[in-house]
Every structure is written in C-alpha cells, then in structure tokens.
Amino acid sequence: MEKLRRGLWKFALEFSFIQDVKGFQQNVMVKPRKFFSLCLFTVFALLAGYALAPAQGLVVNEVSNGPAGAQEYFELVVVGPSTNLNCGPVDLRGWIIDDNNGDFSCGACAGTGIAAGHYRFGLNPVWAAIPTGSIIVLYDPAVKNPKVPADDPNDTSPADGVYILPTSHATLDGSTTPCAGGNIPLPLGACGSCTGNATYIGACYTSGFAGTNAGLRNTGDAAQSRRPDGTYFHGISYGDAPSLINGGPDGLFFPIVGTTRYFEFLNTTNDDFRSISNFGSGTVASNGETPGLANSVANAAWIAFLQSPCLLPVTYLRPLEGNAENDINVLTWTTATEINSAYFDIERTADLSEEFVSIGSVNAIGSQESPASYRYFDMNPGHGKHWYRLKQVDANGQYLHSNVVELNNVNGIENALEVWPNPAADQLHIRVNAINANGLQLSDALGRLVWQPSTEFNNTIFETSVDIQDLPQGNYFLQLRTANGIMTKKVSVIHP
C-alpha cells in the first residue's frame, strides 16, 4: 500500500506539471487549496480505478539475450486479476510485447535500446480465453536460440499449457509504422526525457510479421508487456549506464550488461513479480536458460498455483449460451453458486478487432448455493454476426469475463427467403425464415402468377417443394412480402 501511495503522489505531482508548468507553480505557491484538491481528486480517481480494474495479463517470467547474435526470447506467464491470480481465462487479444519504449529511459534516447516497432497478440479468437499459468515463449525464427523447444504442432491450444511461438506466427501481429494520421506520441517516459519511437495508438499491424520488432540491445534494454490500450503492465530491464536506463514503473532493473545473459523471476522471497528481490540473472554459459519451463522450484510452485482451480465468486452450471430468434438474440446462463455477486454486464461486438461494449446489465442474486438461471434479450442486434460475453462484477468492484459466444442473426429481410437448387429442373425447394410474412408467389418474366402456396404460414417457418417439370425453361421470380419489405429472388428453370 505504501508503494501505491508513493506512486499516486508522484502521479499527482507529475500530472499537474505536465498539464501546465506555470499553473503548477501557481498552484503550489499561490493557490495551495486548488493544488491540494487536484492531488486529492487524482488520488481518489486512481484508487477507484485500482479497485475497479484489477490487473491481469502477462508477466515477463524470463528474458534472454542468447549465446550469440540475436538469439533472444521472451517468456511470459499468464496471470489473472490481482486478487485472484489463478482465476481466468484471460483475453490476450491485442496485448503488446515490446522492448524499451522510453518508459525505462533516464537520459537521451540514443543508445538506450529502443528498437523500432513492437509485437502484439492478434485479434484472433485463439487468444480470447487463455488459462492462467500458461507459459508463452516468443522467439525470432531467423536466429532461434538453441534452448528454445520445438514448436508444438498445436501451438495455439497446447495440452501442456506451454506455447512455443515464432514471432512470425500467423496469430501474432507486428508493427513498425503508424497508420495514416495515427502517429500519436506516447506519454513521457519514467524520467520525462524521451518517448522512444514505438507508437501504440493508431499503429498499423501485419499478421505473421517476419521482422525484428523487439530486439534486445546487449548493453541496455528492457522486456515488457502492455495492455491493448498501450498502458504498461510488467517489465524488467538491464544496462551498464543507469544514467540512461532504469527499472521502469516497477523498478525492476539489473545494473549490468546483458551480453549472453538471461534474467528470470525466481520467487526468491515471495510471489511478488513487481519486486526486484524476487528476480535473478545468470550467464548463458551457466546453462541456466529454461524457456518453456519453470525457472526454479519456487517459480514452479507459483505457476502450479496459477494453474490450480480458483475460488470464484461465481461458478457456472451452464456457461453463457445464445440463440438468434427472429430479430432478437437471446442469451442465457446458469450459475451454480454465487458469493457477493453484484451484477452481470452484457458486452457485445460486431467485429473481434473492435472492443466489446456494454449493452445492458442483469442484477445478480448476490449470494446463493443453489443454481440460478439468467436470461437477457438483445432486442436490436442488427443482422449478421455478433459476439457476446459477460462481465461478472462483484460487490467490491472486482470483475471477471466469461466465455465468448458467437451468434448470427439471419432472420432479417436479407436472409428471409431461401431457394434451392438454382437453376432447377424438376423440384424447387423453398424456405421462409421471416415472421409477419403475408405473401409468397412465383411469377414468370412477364409478371404472370405461376404458383403460390395454398396455406397460410404467417409467424412460422415455412418449407415446401414446388413441382416445376411442366414450367417452360426461362427465368422466374420468387417474391416474399413481409412487414419489413419485399424480398425477390430470380430462379432459373432449365430442363435436361
């Protein structure tokens, strides 16, 4: 808590300074009440964010410069929320992996190991729900470190929870340049001296990028993970010139040259991955590199804990499920038990490359030891594919996301009428998916009626087969009238 307090006070001071140097002087010297109010507001805002946005993501567990050249690798471990590190899965889509981008710099940018560009986990469903305790090793396939294991044939869903991936993997993205109009600089680095040249906001990405975006400079650099919005999560650094490079937001810094060295989380004292006392370093010659494996007995125990079942505030008897019913998407889920559960936010996106947004909420029972069923109706999803997930929020503001479900609502006017085969020779099969349909007919090219159903089918799914053997060859038009409009499909009749 003391570390948090110091960080908040530092943020409040720097925030005021960055906004307006002159205003900062006035606030301190002339208007202390105003300055104090600003700091107090900042502290409370950050404390609120601290409670409502639990940390979960990727810990840099080990990083190595390799025995020679650029034989480097990043080893990452997936962790859940700060109060439930073993509660997952975690959505890694868009998470960024980078070297020093300026946050670890204390002097001129030159020579501080800022490589152009960065990597990220692609906006791909395979990264949507990764179990906690998973180990992910990223390496440059052009100069593979001999200690890095062979890629798993199922490298995006490994049974052992260890992902061995070249940085050129199809589910990873690389970026070296921003999109047009997207060259937005990062905030000032930890020492306020430079920003580096990595741009996260508005960056352009290439899937399966084959370049070297996070190469490590031997005499000083950093390895870090960042959230999809570009904010820092975790990182460690090293260097022979502490006046130029530091330990970044967590102070995880080794004041030594990184040539043929590796740096690793050993859990020396405890499992705090933000304390330098729990990290160690060694030389490649000592044969201590362990990509894809635990770094020590204590590190293995920590990873095993992350992989163990967690005591969730909500356990599910049935996960989130859904059905597209006419123009409405219906979502259902059933909890087995609940402990101090507050509510469920329903989040939706029409594109997995975009953020999920909240479209509504359902109050939770709170605490119960028997099954409880929930249902939510998305009344206006629009037609086509949509993805949904639950954001289950506890009474204390902590939250976890559920599984993701995909629904495809095809009951709009665009998909209300199906007909096959087309062209047809003997039988024409027709299916009507629309509600409030009030007319179906088949006409020839001159508009003359040649067929219509003999029974009403309003508000029901209607299927039928039409004998067209006696119809002359040519083009016909099948027309469906619904409350949403008229749907017409051309049908070709061709006799052998």
N, C-alpha and C positions, 0 to 999 in steps of 0.2 A: 504493500500500500504506500510505503514511503517513496518507492521508486515512481509509482503513479503520481503521487503528489508533486514530486520534483518535476516530473515531465509535464504535468499540467501547468505549473507555474512558469516553466520555461516557455511553453507554448503561448501562454497568455502574453508574456513579455515580447516574444518574437512576433506574434500576431499584430500587436499594436505597432511595433517598429516597422514591419513590412508594409502595413497599410499606409503609414504616413510618419516619417521621421519627425517632422516639425510638430505634428499632432501629438506624437509620443512625448516630446519634451514639454509641450503644454500640459498634457495630462498629468505628468509627474510633478512638474514644478508649479503649475498654476491651478490645475483642477484635479487634485488627488481623489476627490469623490468620484469624478467621472472615470478616472483610471481604475479605481478600485471596483467600480460597478462593471466595467468592461472585463476585468480579470475574473470577477465573481461569476459573471454571465458565462464566460468561456469555460470556467471550471465546471459549473453545473451542466452546461451543454455537453461537455466531454464525458462527465460522469454518467449522464443519461445515455449517451452513445455507448459507453463502456458496458452498461447494463443490458442494453437492448441489442447490441451487435456483437455476440460472442465470437471470439477468434476461432477460426477453423480453416485448415488449409494444408500447406506444405512446409515441413521443417527441413532445413538443409542438414542432413544427417552426416554426410561425408562429402568432401570435395578433394580432388587430387589433380596435381599438375602432370602426373605421369612420369615415367622414367626418362622420356626424351620428347623433344619437339612439342607437338600439341596433343599428346595422348592424355587428354583431360577427361574427367567425367564428373557429373553432378549426381549425388544420391539423395533422394528426397523420401521422406516418410509422411504419410497422410495422417493428420490428427483432426479430431472433432472439436466441438465447442470447448472453450476454455474451462468450463465447469464439468464437462463430460467428454474428456478427450477420446474415449473409446466409443462414443456414440456417433454413428454415421448412418448411411454413407454420406460422402462429401461430393458436391458438384464441382469438378475441376475445370469445367469448360471456361476458357478464357484466362485461366491463371497464367501468370507471366514468370519466366525464368530468365535471369539476366546476370551479368557481371556488375561491376561498379558503374553506376549511372550518375554519380555526383553525390549521392547520399553518404558515401563513405569518404568524401574528399575534404581535406583541410587546407588546401592551398591551390596553386594554379592547377588547372585541369591537366595540363601536359604531363605525361608520364605517370598518371595515376591509374592506368589500366582500364580506360573506358573504351570498350570495343563497340563498334557501330552496331546498332540493332539489338534484337532480343528474340526469344522464342516464346511461344505460348501453347497451351493445350488447346487443340482446335475446338470449334463449336460443333462438336460431334457427339452423338448420343452415347458413344462408348465411354466418354468421360463424365457422364451425367451423375453417376452414383458409384463412387469408388470406396470400398470398405476402408475404415480406419486401420492403421497398422500396415497398410500396403507399402511396399518399397518400390520406388521408381528410379531406375538408373538411366540417365541420358548421356550419350557419348557421340563423338564425331566419327562417323563410319570411315572417313578418309584416313584417319590415323588412330585406329582403335587401340585403346590400352589393352595390353595382353592379359590383364587381370579381369577385364570385363567378361562375364559369361556369355555364352552364345545366346542369341535371341530366342525367345520362346516361340514355338510355332503359333501359340495362342497368345501373342504378346499384348493383346488388348483385353484379355479376360483370362489371365493365368490362374491355374488351380492353386498354385502355391503363394499367391499374393505378391509375387515379385515380377515387376515389369522391366524388361531389358529392351530399351528402345534406342535406335539411332536417331539423332536429331533430324534426320531427313524422313522420318516415318510419316506416312500419309495422314495420320491423325494429329500431327503437330504442325504448327504454323511458324514461319519465320518472317521477320520484318526488318528492313534496313532503311526504308524511306517512308515518309508520311503520305497519305492520300492527298489529293489536291485540296488545298485550303486547310489541311489538317496539321500543319506544322506548329503545334501549340507547345510551348516550352514547359518543362516540368517545374515544380516549385524549387526554391533554393535548396541546396544541399545542406547537410547537417551543420556545416561550418559557414554556410552562407556565402560560399566563394564561387561556385560554378554549378551548372546544371547537367553537365555531360551532354552527350548527343543522342541519347536514347529517347524516343518520343513514343508515348503510350496512347495518348488521346489522338484519334484521327490517324493512327498508323495503318498502313496497307500490309496485308499478310499474304503469304504464298504457302499453300499446303505442301508438305513434303519438301521444304526448303533445304537445299544442299550446302548452303554456305556455313561460315563460322561466325555466329552471332554473339556468342558469349565466351570467346576465347580468353584465357587467363594469362595475364602478364606475370612473368616469373617474379619480378622484384616487388610487385604490389598490385593487389586486385581484390575483388570480392565475389562471392557467390550468393545470390539472393532469390527469394520468391516474392511475388507481388500479386495482389488480388486483381480480378479483371478490370477494376476501375483504376489500376495503376498504383494504389496505395501499398506501402511496404508491409510485409508480413514477417519475414525472417531472413537472416543472412549472416555470414561470417566473412572476415577479411584478414589480410596479412600484408606486410610490407616492411621494407628496410628504412623507410623515411616517414616516421609518424607525423612529421610536419605536413605531409602531403596526403596521407590517408589515415582514416580512423576506423573505429568499430561500428559505425553507423548507428541507427536508432537504439540498438540493444547493447552497444559497446563490446561486441564480440570481435576482438582484434588480437592477432598474433604479430608482434613487432619483429618479424624475421622474414627473410627472403623465401619465396615459395618454390624455388627451383627444386625439382624432383622431391617435393614434399606433399603430404596429404594432411588434411585437417578433419577431425571427426568428433562427433558427440559421443562421450563415453559415460555419461550419467555418473560421474565420479562421486559426487556428494548426494545429489538427488536428481529428479527428472525435469528440472527447470532448464529448458532449452534456450533460455534467454540469459543465462549466467555463464560467463567465460570460465568459471571454475569447473564447469562440467565438461569442458572441451579439452582435447589434446591434439598433438601433432607428432608426426614421425616422418622418417625418410622412406622413400620407395625401396631403398636397399635393405631396410629392416624387414621387408616382406610383410608390412602391416596393412596394406590396402585390402579392403574387403567389400568391393562393390557387389550389391545384391545380398549381402549378409550383414548380420549384426556386428557392431564394432567391438563389443565387449560383453561379458556376462551380464553386467547391469543394463547395457543397451538392449540386449536380447530380452531381458525381463520386461523392460519398458515396452518394446514392440509387441511382446506377447500380451501384455496388459491391453494395449490398444486394439489388439485382435480379439479380445475376450468380449463376451456379451455384456452390455451395459444396462444399468437400471434406468430405463427410460421413463420419463414422466407419463408417457402414453405408449402402450403396446397395442398392436393391431391384430384383431382376429381375422379381418379381411382388409387387404391394402386398398388404396384408392383405386376405384374402377369407374368405368363410364360407358354410357351408351348414347348414340346420336339418335334421337327420337323426333322425327319430323324436323322442325326448325329449332329444336331445343336440344341442348346437350345436358344429360343428367349424370351427375357424379355421386357416387356412393362410397362409403367406407364404414367399417365397424371396428370399434376399439374393444380390446379385451379388458384392459384396466386403465385407469387414469389417476394421476396424483397431481393435484393443484393445476390442472389444465384450465386455461382461460378461454381460448377460442381458436378456431381454425380459419386462417386466411386462405381463400381460394385464389391461386395465381394462374395466369394464362399467358400464352404467347402464340402468335401465328407463325413464328419463324424462330427456330432454335438458335439462330445467330443474333437474335434480339433478347433483351432482358424480359423476364417474367414480370407481369404487373398484377397487382391485386384487383380483383373484380367483385369481391364481396367477402363476407365472413359469416361463420356459423358459431354461435356460442357453444362452449363445451359444457359437459355436465360438471366438471371440476374434479371430483374425486369419487371413484367407484371401483368396485372389484367384480362387476358383472358386465357382460357385453352391452355396448350401446351403439346403435346404428344411426348414421347421419346421412343426409341427402342434401344436395344443392342443385338447383336448376339454373343453368346459364341460358337465359331467355333470348339473348341476342348474340349468338356467337358468330353469325355470318357463316357463309357456306365455305366448305373446304376444310383443310386440316388445321387442328389446334392442339396444343399440348397443355396439360394441366398438372399442377402439383399442389400439395397442401403445405402451408407454413403453420405448424402447430406451435402456438405461443403459450408459455406457462404464465402463472400468476406473477412470477418475478421478472417477466420480460424476456427470459431466455426462449430460444426457439430452435426448432429442427424442421428440415424439409422432408417431405415424403417421397415416395417413388413418383415417377413421371408417367402419365398415360397420354396416349395419342387418340384423338377422335377425329373422324372425317364425316362431316355432316353433308350428305349428298341429297338431301330432300328439298333443295331449292328448285326453282323453275329450270335451272340449267341441267339438272340431273333427274328431273321428274319423270322422263319418258325414256324407256329403253326398248330397242327393237333389234332383232337378230333372226337369221343371218341377213346380211345386206351386202350384195344383192341376194335375192331369194328366188327359188324356183317352184317349190311345192307348198311349204308351210312358212308362215311369217309369225314369229313369236313376239308378243308384246307384253311389257311390264310397266305398270303405272305406279310410281312411288309417292305421288303427291296427294295431299289432303285437299278437300274442297274442290276436287275436280268435278266439273259439270258438263263435260262433253268430250267425246273421243270419236274421230271419224277418219276414214281413209278415202281420199279423193284422187281422181286422175288429173292429168296435166291441164285439163280444161275446167277443173273445179267441180266435176260431177261426182256425187257421192257413190262409192262402190261398196263401202262396208261401214257398219257401226255396231257396237255391242248391243245385245238385246236386253241386258240387265243393268241396273244402276250399280255404281261402285263408289259412291261418294264416301270419303273418310276411311277408305280401306285400300290396302294394297291389292291391285287388280292384275291378274295374269290371264292370258288367253293365247290361243293359236288360231290363225286365220288360214283357211284353205284358199290358196291363190292360183291353183293349177289352171283355172278357167279364165284368169285375167290375161289380157293381151300383154305382150312384152312392152316395157317402157318405164317411165318414171311416174311414181305416185307420191302423194304427200299425206303423211300421218300427222294429224293435228290434235293437240290436247289443250283444252281450256281449263284453267284453274283460277282461283281467286287472285293469284299472283301474276297472271298473264297468260299468254298463248305460247305454246311450245310446238314447233313444226319440225318434222324430220323427213328428209327425202328418202324414199325407198325405191330401189330398182328391181324390177321383175325381169328375170332372164330365164327362158326355158331352154333346156338342152336341145 
